[in-house]
Amino acid sequence: MVLAEVSRRQHRAGGTRTELTQQTRVGETLIRGLVRAQLALAVQLSAVVLVGLGGLPWLFAIAPSVGRMTVLGVNLPWLLLGVLSFPFLVAVGWTYVRLAERNEQDFADLVQRPER
């Protein structure tokens, strides 16, 4: 009886890692979950970029007075689309990398945690 419990514990200890390396249904499901999480993150941040940068021309078309504004002698559309868009894109990229690494770390923690 004791030997059966020990062998069950040893079998379960590498369960998740074994599922991944042997490419079982459970392992495939875990990998698919990680890929879906990464895809969802990419779609969400793409929507942020689309709304943030794609919405500006709509704003200037709907409210032409905003498009004619100047800041420090520079037209607002040129300032927003030509200068401030780059820091915005860098910030979105940095956020994506940080959150994608967090997803991967959560996955690694899930795979490496001891099973009961």
ZIQUI-V132125 format. One record per pair of residues at least 24 apart in sequence whose ideal C-beta (glycine too) atoms are under 7 Angstrom apart, sorted by sequence separation. I is the first residue (numbers start at 1). J is the second residue. D is the distance in whole Angstrom. If there is no record, write none. Layout:
i: [I I]
j: [J J]
d: [D D]
This chain:
i: [56 56 53 52 49 49 48 45 45 45 42 41 41 41 38 41 38 37 34 34 20 17 16 16 15 13 13 12]
j: [80 81 85 88 89 92 92 92 95 96 96 96 99 100 100 103 103 103 103 107 111 111 111 115 115 114 115 115]
d: [6 6 6 6 7 6 6 6 7 5 7 7 5 6 6 7 6 5 7 5 6 6 5 7 5 6 6 5]
